[in-house]
Amino acid sequence: MRCEICGKTTTFGKKVAHDRMYINGRTPKKIKPNLQTMTIETPGGRKKIKVCTRCMRTMRKQKKV
């Protein structure tokens, strides 16, 4: 799972359990990037790539200009 443009991949963190104002414990968790399949135009033809939504948005903005 990796964005083919920026290289964004899974990150790791901790899930914190709360009981009112006290912290009960921490357990590990994975935070996955929001990857979507997108078709782009290349000189050789069309190509499908996996892109994170941040890169997708940036590409659409650059296309309009």
Summary of the structure (lengths in Angstrom):
residues: 65
radius of gyration: 18.0
end to end distance: 30.1
largest distance: 58.8
contacts: 131
relative contact order: 0.25
helix: 18%
strand: 57%
